[in-house]
Structures are given as C-alpha cells and as structure tokens.
Amino acid sequence: MNDARVLITGGAGFIGSNLANRLANENDVTVVDDCYLGTPENLSDAVEFVDASVLEDDLPTDVDVVFHLAALSSYAMHEADAARGARVNVEGFVNVVEQAREAGCETIVFASTSSVYGTCTEPTAEDVDVTASTGYEASKLARERYAEYFANHYGLSLAGLRFFSVYQGYDGAESHKGEYANVIAQFADDVANGRSPKLYGDGTQTRDFTHVDDVVRAMILTADHELTGVYNVGTGDRHSFNRVVELLNRELGTDVDPSYVDNPIPESVYVHDTCADASKFRAATGWNPRISLEEGIERVCEPYR
C-alpha cells in the first residue's frame, strides 16, 4: 500500500499503533482513538492523531481505506457494561462504515475475533458453526453481519479478520493495556522481574499465538486485495501457557515458577484452546505467518536484557 489515505480507528492501541506506524512510512495515516485502551504515545510523529470516539459525527472518513480496530476488547469489559459494549462495538462500527461510505471510501478492514469458535483443539475454519457465549463475541458477530449487509447492499469491500491471540510485549505498545495485554506480555514482565506469573487453572490451556507483525502484514494484504467476507488470521499452531513460561525462562535465563490460581471466568464461557485454519486467507492473499513463537518470545524478551 503506497500513497493512500488511511484511517485507523482504535489506532493508538496495541494492534492499531503497530499498523499506523508501519503504514505512515508511505501513506497519509490518520488515527481516531478516544484513549480508553490506547495512547498517542504509541504513535510516530508521522501519524495524525484525532482524539474522538467512533460514536461521534464528522469523523475523518474521507480516505481510501479504513481499518476499524476500535472496540471494547474483552469479556470483562462487556460484563461490566453490556450496553456500552454494544454501543462501541456495534453502533460504533456501523457509524464508521456509514460515514466512510458517504465519503466515498469503499475498502474497509475490521477486527473480529477467534473467540466465536469457543474451545477448539484442531485447526478451525471459518465455515464451522459459531456461538455468541459472551457479550464480546455477540458484538463481533454483529459486526460481521452488518458488514455482510453493507457489502451486499452497497457493494463495499468489507473484510472481518478473526485474530488469534495477537502479542508482542510491553515494548511493542502493549504496556498501556496492563491486565488486558496478551498473556505473553504479562508473563514476560513477571518473569523478567522475578514475579511468579499467575496462570488460570493448571496452565494447560492453549492459544494460537500470532505475532503482531504478522497481523499487521495480514491487514495490509487484506486491504490491497479488497477482500470481502470473514477470514482467520493465525498460525495453525497452539501452545500452552505452561510452555510460554518455560520459553520465557529459557530466553531470560531465569527460573521463575508460575502460580496456579482459580479461573475467574466461568468455565461455561472460558475458551480453553484456540487454533486457526488460515487456509482461506492464505489462498486469497498468499499470506503465511513468518514469526515462530520462539522468535516472537525472543523479541518480547529483548528489552529486558
């Protein structure tokens, strides 16, 4: 993507800022963020920052491409205020897409979630049945259906990417998220500082950990190919929390044991395992993940040396 006008909502957050800083080298990038989960400190000077909510009017949508990443992005946030979660995640999405459509933008890439699959121990494709077990999942599925409407009714290109456990580390624009940062970032900071990382249950739960650089590349390819539909973005491999702590200790030269605590999330809605089948996205764009978990953890640990 070159010489394009780009809007990134939620662009001062973790994934958004990594995307914004990458694109700003060769494009005109504007970020909209209300700083609930983001901070402009994550952004390079080349990025224009607008402090605004996706629920507002007169957003800077006169662009070539919109990347819509703004969201309340966890189970806990939605349980604390379900109505607010729906407003931000669903109404905010519709508001941004409608303003972009009216401004002439026809290419929109948005964040969905792999959580809609529930617990899956085998690579999971987009055509399996999905369930809304939480308000967060319901809001992301609603986005996907509204995207289907906008694509069918107005001919827009709208692609929803179901991300699988995106990570980088506190030095990769995750530090401001605190308890909402990916577990790799949290565990790494604990281990590096001699604290015992707290693992829910027995630590055998697994995630398809996907490095943010691979996710950024996936989003750009999605826009370049003007895709429409829903696509998985993940590695196809899964690793346990115990394995993550083991790799962190190895990389940092430490010997910090985890602590096992009761899971505060009800078992009926807790996703124990995730694993992506990204073959549909691979066929559409040629994308493949480039960063293994071992290399990713090496990058996460680098600032602690």
Phi, psi and omega in degrees: 000123182223142175055036178256153172267121189235135171246132176238113175275145188066025189283354176263002177276192186298293182293317183300318181289325175297320177293315182299313182294325178293314184286333186295344179295330187225012183216166176266104190249128174242136179246133170248127180202138178266007174068019174290316178238010182226171176213136179296346177297341178285346191260147175285164181295341182281352182262132175276126182254132177238118179278099184201159176265151177289355177271354185275163173275169173058043174285154183283069186262008177280074187223175177272326184220138171245130169252112184259103181245351182297132181187157160275115201249032177208160175303313185298320181298320181285325178292329180291328182200087185297323181294317178296320178302317179293320180298311184290311189282328182256301180299321179298320177297310180300319181299315181294314181297318181296317178294321178295318179300314181295333179274356177099003178281133184241001183235117183225129176244131183225158181274125167250208182208147175282351181298338182295344179279345187069206181280124179221123181263351176245156178307128189248129181264166185291341186270005177283161176293139179240159185225142173262094180267348179224164176298323178300311180295320179301319182293323180286324175294324176298320176303314183298321180287322175294324177297320176300318177299310182298323179292315183288321186276326186243355178075021179282156172266110179232121180239127176260125181257119176273096183285146176246106170041070182283136183215164167205306183136166185299335178275359181248035177078025175256348189299326182291345184278342177055238183294346179265000176289158177303149184298330178299317178297315181294314180296320181297317180294323177295307184299316181297332181255016174075014177265147179281117179293140182267118180251133178290138177065230182254007176078009181272354178297151186234154176224150170272088184285124184237122184292143185299330178296322176292324179290318177300315179298322179296318180296319180295318178297323179299314179293317180300324181269000179048052184285154172228138180122196182242135185222140173279141172232101180197173188273335186089001176243151176229147184224142182281160175298323177300319179296321178300314180297321178299314180294322178297315178299319180296315183291323183269353182068034182245175178218066184256120180277145176284161170252138181256125185234161177296141179283119180285348180268131181305137181302332182295338181239351182288129177274113185277325184216143175225147179199125187267140161256103184259022184295327178296315179291322178298318180294327183281331189231344186083005182292141167219144175295141183251343189249113177290164178299320180298316178292321179298317179293326174301318178293318179300321185277343186308316181295343182272357184282000000 
